[in-house]
Amino acid sequence: MPATTPALSQRLRRSVHRLARIGVALLILSTLMDRIFYKVIAVADPDSIYTFDRVVVVFVSDAILAAVGIIGFVLLFALPIRLVAKGAAGALGLAGLAVFATIALAFHVDAASVVFWFRTVFGVGVVAAVATFDRRQFHQFVVYPLLAVLAIESLVALAQVFVFDSGVERTRFLPDAAASAWTIAQGTAFGPYQLAFVLVVGVAIVLGSQLAVRGQRIAWSIAGAATFTIAFTAGRTGAIAVLLVVAVYGIGAFARRSRRLTALASITAIPFLAGVLLNLDIWLARADKTFQSDSLDGASSGRIEMARNAVEMMMARPLRGYGLRQWVAGLEDLQIESSTTTPVHNIPLLAGAQMGIAAFVLMLTWYVVLGYRALRTSVAATAIFVSAMPVLMLDKMTFDDASMMIVGFIWLAALDHHWIHRNEERYEVGSSSVSSA
């Protein structure tokens, strides 16, 4: 170890790294249990139409997140210069967000604010911990647990649709859906859109990893089942994310004349399109809502109005915002007459409304840096980057749902991992160092 590294014993260092690897794997797997094991600790906004705006909830994953976060901070303090030198923009950007969250918390403290702050801060430790993984460790403790999540979620969701008819009632989301249409899949997640986010990000990370041929075939089969499942979530952000991943791999395959990248595009596209055809009534209803609405606000389910509200809140309190999870308080303070109390479905705008304009600028700059770095890294890294962007720009789940925040942390960790290991021979799919991909 370098002379500047604190004098930890070799055995202790190995133990801390081992705990970090096991903890990250358990954290990924714990997202399957959040719907079963949770506790309501406070009332936040009883009048909200969204469950997690009404109450403050802690999950089993929160306990694991805290443990892994603490371990990650131990590693971070031991290797701070190396982490910065490696350009771990995911961890560093999240640390910047945690600073703004801490400032916002100082001005307004309640249960909802503390829980959000807690998850954000410990998320920094998680992303930093994964940044210390080598290629083999990333496969064993990130990719393989993700494969297990994809397999279980797909199995449960497809059983809900085709066997038990126990998914989300179709008319809850689509009042005009055909009565003969299947229920909407949600797996073990709290909703179908959350399920789609888990699946598409997981698929992008799995497909972007070089696995042994035997494991690769299994991984590709599970990824295909997951993209097929996304077609039964009826979520437009999920569909956009799938199409973006397909486009990235398709363009990469054409530019590099790569059979492997063509295969990855096909694994993502063909099962999803097959699922859309089987569930065509639902998707036609979604298309009708999108393209036949009288206004852009109607087509976007009120997102334009939410964005205007967020801008108004940022302008009213540009330095510190209205506080973490204080969206409704901001609407009431400004006496905004809005058709919905739902927080804006855009993470940079939501960060700005809650933490001030500087946080909004940080989020936008951070996403640009992550995207530019992914483009410089590889086709695989670019596919991972675009897999989360529709949700980050068109939803709010990664700011108020514990499981989705964890998926966001793993997404950041995967981007950092691919960047840090970009020069390893034949590691990156479609990288500049692999001419044939």
C-alpha positions in Angstrom: 0.0 0.0 0.0 1.2 3.6 -0.5 3.0 5.2 2.4 0.2 7.7 2.8 -2.4 5.0 3.5 -3.3 4.7 7.1 -1.6 1.8 8.9 -4.4 -0.7 9.0 -3.3 -4.3 9.4 -3.4 -6.4 6.3 -5.9 -8.7 7.9 -8.2 -5.9 8.9 -8.1 -4.4 5.4 -9.1 -7.7 3.9 -11.9 -8.1 6.4 -13.3 -4.6 5.6 -13.2 -5.3 1.9 -14.8 -8.7 2.4 -17.6 -7.1 4.4 -18.1 -4.5 1.7 -18.5 -7.1 -1.0 -21.0 -9.2 1.0 -22.9 -6.1 2.1 -23.3 -4.8 -1.5 -24.6 -8.2 -2.6 -27.1 -8.3 0.3 -28.2 -4.7 -0.4 -29.1 -5.6 -4.0 -31.0 -8.7 -2.9 -32.8 -6.7 -0.1 -34.7 -4.7 -2.7 -36.8 -7.9 -3.2 -38.0 -7.7 0.4 -38.9 -4.1 0.9 -42.6 -4.6 0.0 -42.8 -7.3 2.7 -40.7 -5.8 5.6 -41.3 -2.1 6.3 -42.5 0.1 9.1 -44.3 3.4 9.0 -42.6 5.8 11.4 -44.4 9.1 10.7 -47.2 10.8 8.7 -45.8 13.2 6.1 -48.7 14.4 3.8 -52.0 12.5 4.5 -53.8 14.2 1.6 -51.3 13.1 -1.1 -52.4 10.6 -3.8 -49.0 8.9 -3.5 -48.4 6.4 -0.7 -44.9 7.4 0.0 -45.8 11.1 0.1 -48.4 10.3 2.8 -46.1 8.6 5.2 -42.5 8.1 6.2 -41.4 4.5 5.8 -38.2 2.6 6.7 -37.4 -0.7 5.1 -35.1 -3.7 5.8 -32.9 -2.4 3.0 -32.3 0.8 5.1 -30.6 -1.2 7.8 -28.3 -2.9 5.2 -27.8 0.4 3.4 -26.5 1.9 6.7 -24.1 -1.0 7.3 -22.7 -0.9 3.8 -22.5 2.9 3.9 -20.4 2.8 7.1 -18.1 0.2 5.6 -17.8 2.3 2.4 -16.9 5.4 4.5 -14.1 3.4 6.1 -12.7 2.5 2.7 -13.3 6.1 1.5 -11.3 7.5 4.4 -8.5 5.0 3.7 -8.4 5.7 0.0 -9.7 9.2 -0.6 -7.0 10.4 -3.0 -7.1 7.3 -5.1 -10.9 7.5 -5.5 -10.6 11.1 -6.7 -7.6 10.2 -8.9 -9.7 7.4 -10.5 -12.4 9.9 -11.5 -15.2 8.2 -9.6 -17.7 10.9 -10.7 -20.6 8.8 -9.5 -19.4 8.8 -5.9 -18.1 12.3 -6.0 -21.3 13.8 -7.5 -23.4 11.9 -4.9 -21.2 13.3 -2.2 -21.9 16.8 -3.5 -25.7 16.1 -3.4 -25.2 14.8 0.2 -23.6 18.2 1.1 -26.6 20.1 -0.3 -29.0 17.7 1.5 -27.1 18.3 4.8 -27.5 22.1 4.3 -31.2 21.7 3.6 -31.7 19.5 6.6 -30.1 22.1 8.8 -33.0 24.5 7.9 -35.8 22.0 8.2 -35.7 18.8 10.3 -38.5 16.2 10.4 -38.8 12.5 9.9 -39.2 12.6 6.1 -36.2 14.9 5.7 -34.0 12.8 8.0 -34.8 9.6 6.2 -34.0 11.0 2.8 -30.7 12.5 4.1 -29.8 9.3 5.7 -30.2 7.3 2.5 -28.3 9.9 0.4 -25.4 10.1 2.8 -25.0 6.3 3.2 -25.4 5.9 -0.6 -22.1 7.7 -1.0 -20.5 5.0 1.0 -22.1 2.3 -1.1 -20.9 3.8 -4.4 -17.4 4.4 -2.9 -17.3 0.7 -1.7 -18.1 -0.6 -5.2 -15.4 1.7 -6.7 -12.8 -0.5 -4.8 -14.0 -3.7 -6.5 -11.9 -5.3 -9.2 -13.5 -6.9 -12.3 -14.0 -10.3 -10.7 -15.5 -8.9 -7.5 -17.8 -6.7 -9.4 -19.2 -9.7 -11.3 -19.5 -11.8 -8.2 -21.0 -9.2 -5.8 -22.9 -6.9 -8.2 -23.7 -8.6 -11.5 -24.7 -12.0 -10.0 -27.0 -10.6 -7.3 -28.5 -8.4 -10.1 -29.1 -11.5 -12.2 -30.9 -13.1 -9.2 -33.1 -10.0 -8.8 -33.9 -10.0 -12.5 -34.8 -13.7 -12.5 -37.0 -13.5 -9.4 -38.7 -10.3 -10.4 -39.4 -11.6 -13.9 -40.7 -14.9 -12.6 -43.0 -13.2 -10.0 -44.2 -10.6 -12.5 -45.0 -13.0 -15.3 -46.8 -15.3 -12.9 -48.9 -12.3 -11.8 -49.8 -11.7 -15.4 -50.2 -15.1 -16.9 -51.0 -17.5 -14.0 -52.6 -15.7 -11.0 -54.1 -12.6 -12.6 -52.8 -10.8 -9.5 -50.9 -7.8 -10.9 -52.1 -4.2 -10.6 -55.6 -3.8 -11.9 -55.3 -2.4 -15.5 -58.1 0.2 -15.1 -56.2 1.8 -12.1 -53.7 3.2 -14.7 -55.7 2.9 -17.9 -59.4 3.6 -17.4 -60.2 2.8 -21.0 -58.1 -0.4 -21.3 -59.7 -3.4 -22.8 -61.4 -5.6 -20.3 -59.7 -8.6 -21.8 -56.2 -7.2 -21.2 -54.0 -8.7 -18.6 -53.3 -7.1 -15.2 -50.2 -5.0 -15.1 -47.0 -6.6 -13.7 -45.3 -5.2 -10.6 -43.3 -8.1 -9.3 -42.1 -7.5 -5.7 -41.9 -3.8 -6.3 -44.4 -1.2 -5.0 -45.6 -0.5 -8.5 -45.1 -1.4 -12.2 -43.0 1.7 -13.0 -40.6 0.8 -10.2 -40.4 -2.8 -11.5 -39.6 -1.5 -15.0 -36.8 0.7 -13.6 -35.2 -2.2 -11.7 -35.4 -4.4 -14.8 -34.0 -2.1 -17.4 -31.1 -0.8 -15.3 -30.3 -4.4 -14.2 -30.4 -5.6 -17.8 -28.1 -2.8 -19.0 -25.5 -3.6 -16.2 -25.7 -7.3 -16.8 -25.3 -7.1 -20.6 -22.5 -4.6 -20.2 -20.4 -7.1 -18.2 -18.1 -9.6 -19.9 -19.0 -13.0 -18.4 -17.6 -16.5 -19.1 -19.4 -18.1 -22.1 -21.4 -20.5 -19.9 -22.5 -17.8 -17.5 -23.0 -15.5 -20.4 -25.7 -17.7 -22.0 -27.6 -17.8 -18.7 -27.2 -14.1 -18.2 -28.5 -13.3 -21.7 -31.5 -15.6 -21.1 -32.4 -13.9 -17.9 -31.9 -10.4 -19.5 -34.3 -11.5 -22.3 -36.9 -12.6 -19.8 -36.5 -9.2 -18.0 -37.0 -7.1 -21.1 -40.0 -9.3 -22.1 -41.4 -8.5 -18.6 -41.0 -4.8 -19.0 -43.6 -4.9 -21.8 -46.2 -5.9 -19.1 -45.5 -2.9 -16.8 -47.3 -0.4 -19.2 -44.8 2.3 -18.2 -43.7 4.8 -20.8 -40.4 5.6 -19.0 -39.6 1.9 -19.0 -40.3 1.6 -22.7 -38.3 4.7 -23.6 -35.4 3.3 -21.5 -35.5 0.0 -23.4 -35.6 1.7 -26.7 -32.6 3.9 -25.8 -30.5 0.9 -24.7 -31.4 -0.9 -28.0 -30.5 2.3 -29.9 -27.1 2.5 -28.2 -26.2 -1.1 -28.9 -27.7 -0.9 -32.4 -25.6 2.2 -33.3 -22.6 0.6 -31.8 -23.1 -2.6 -33.7 -23.5 -0.7 -37.0 -20.4 1.5 -36.4 -18.2 -1.3 -35.3 -19.7 -4.1 -37.4 -19.8 -6.1 -34.2 -21.8 -9.4 -34.0 -21.6 -9.2 -30.2 -23.2 -5.8 -30.0 -25.8 -6.9 -32.5 -26.6 -9.8 -30.2 -27.0 -7.5 -27.2 -29.3 -5.2 -29.2 -31.4 -8.2 -30.2 -31.6 -9.6 -26.6 -33.0 -6.2 -25.5 -35.3 -5.5 -28.4 -36.8 -8.8 -29.5 -38.3 -10.0 -26.2 -39.6 -6.5 -25.4 -41.3 -6.2 -28.8 -42.8 -9.7 -28.4 -44.2 -8.6 -25.1 -45.6 -5.4 -26.6 -47.4 -7.5 -29.3 -48.9 -9.8 -26.7 -50.0 -6.8 -24.6 -50.9 -4.6 -27.5 -54.2 -3.2 -26.1 -52.5 -1.7 -23.2 -49.7 -0.1 -25.3 -52.3 1.3 -27.8 -54.0 2.9 -24.9 -50.7 4.4 -23.7 -50.0 5.7 -27.2 -53.4 7.2 -27.4 -53.0 9.1 -24.1 -49.6 10.3 -25.3 -50.4 11.4 -28.8 -54.1 12.2 -28.7 -54.2 14.5 -25.7 -55.3 18.1 -26.1 -52.1 19.5 -24.5 -48.5 18.6 -23.8 -49.3 18.7 -20.1 -52.1 16.2 -20.6 -49.9 13.9 -22.7 -47.2 14.0 -20.0 -49.6 13.4 -17.1 -49.2 16.9 -15.7 -45.4 17.0 -15.8 -45.4 20.5 -17.4 -47.5 21.9 -14.6 -45.2 20.2 -12.0 -42.2 21.7 -13.7 -43.6 25.2 -13.6 -44.3 24.7 -9.9 -40.7 23.6 -9.3 -39.3 26.6 -11.1 -41.6 28.9 -9.0 -40.4 27.3 -5.8 -36.7 27.6 -6.8 -37.2 31.3 -7.7 -38.9 31.9 -4.3 -36.1 30.3 -2.3 -33.0 30.1 -4.6 -30.4 29.6 -1.9 -31.8 26.8 0.2 -35.0 25.6 -1.3 -38.0 24.4 0.8 -36.3 21.5 2.5 -36.1 17.7 1.9 -39.5 16.1 1.1 -41.2 19.5 1.6 -42.9 19.9 -1.7 -46.4 20.3 -0.4 -45.2 22.9 2.1 -43.7 24.9 -0.8 -47.0 24.8 -2.7 -48.8 26.0 0.4 -46.3 28.7 1.2 -46.5 30.1 -2.4 -50.3 29.6 -2.5 -49.8 27.8 -5.9 -53.1 26.7 -7.3 -52.2 23.3 -8.7 -54.3 20.4 -9.9 -52.0 18.0 -8.1 -49.8 18.0 -5.0 -47.5 15.4 -6.6 -43.8 16.4 -6.6 -42.2 17.3 -10.0 -41.3 14.2 -12.0 -37.8 15.4 -12.8 -34.9 14.8 -10.4 -32.8 18.0 -11.1 -35.9 20.2 -10.7 -37.0 18.4 -7.6 -33.5 18.8 -6.1 -33.7 22.5 -6.9 -37.1 23.0 -5.3 -35.9 21.1 -2.2 -32.3 22.3 -1.9 -31.9 25.4 -4.0 -30.7 26.5 -7.5 -27.1 25.3 -6.8 -28.4 21.8 -6.3 -30.3 22.0 -9.5 -27.1 23.1 -11.4 -25.1 20.3 -9.7 -27.6 17.7 -10.8 -27.6 18.8 -14.4 -23.8 19.2 -14.5 -23.4 15.8 -12.9 -25.6 14.1 -15.5 -23.7 15.8 -18.3 -20.4 14.6 -16.9 -21.6 11.0 -16.4 -23.0 10.9 -19.9 -19.8 12.4 -21.5 -17.7 10.0 -19.5 -19.9 7.0 -20.5 -19.5 7.9 -24.2 -15.7 8.0 -23.7 -15.7 4.7 -21.9 -17.6 2.2 -24.1 -20.9 1.3 -25.8 -21.8 -0.7 -22.7 -21.2 2.2 -20.3 -23.3 4.4 -22.6 -26.1 1.8 -22.5 -26.0 1.7 -18.7 -26.1 5.5 -18.6 -29.2 5.9 -20.8 -31.0 3.0 -19.0 -31.8 5.3 -16.0 -32.2 8.7 -17.7 -35.9 8.5 -18.6 -36.8 7.8 -15.0 -34.4 10.5 -13.7 -35.8 13.1 -16.1 -39.5 12.0 -16.1 -40.1 10.5 -12.6 -39.3 11.1 -9.0 -39.0 7.5 -7.6 -35.2 7.8 -7.0 -35.8 10.6 -4.5 -38.5 8.9 -2.3 -38.5 5.1 -2.7 -35.8 3.3 -0.8 -35.5 0.4 -3.3 -35.3 2.8 -6.2 -32.6 4.9 -4.5 -30.6 1.7 -4.1 -31.0 0.9 -7.8 -29.8 4.5 -8.5 -26.7 3.9 -6.3 -25.9 0.7 -8.1 -26.3 2.5 -11.4 -23.8 5.1 -10.3 -21.4 2.4 -9.0 -21.6 0.6 -12.4 -20.7 3.7 -14.3 -17.8 4.4 -12.0 -16.6 0.8 -12.3 -16.6 0.8 -16.1 -14.7 4.1 -16.1 -12.1 2.9 -13.6 -11.5 -0.3 -15.5 -11.9 1.1 -19.0 -8.3 0.2 -20.0 -8.5 -3.5 -19.0 -8.1 -5.6 -22.1 -11.4 -7.0 -23.4 -13.3 -5.8 -20.4 -15.5 -3.1 -21.9 -18.1 -4.1 -24.5 -17.5 -1.9 -27.5 -14.7 0.1 -26.0 -12.0 1.8 -28.1 -9.5 -0.8 -26.9 -11.6 -3.7 -28.3 -11.8 -3.2 -32.0 -14.0 -6.2 -32.7 -16.1 -5.9 -29.5 
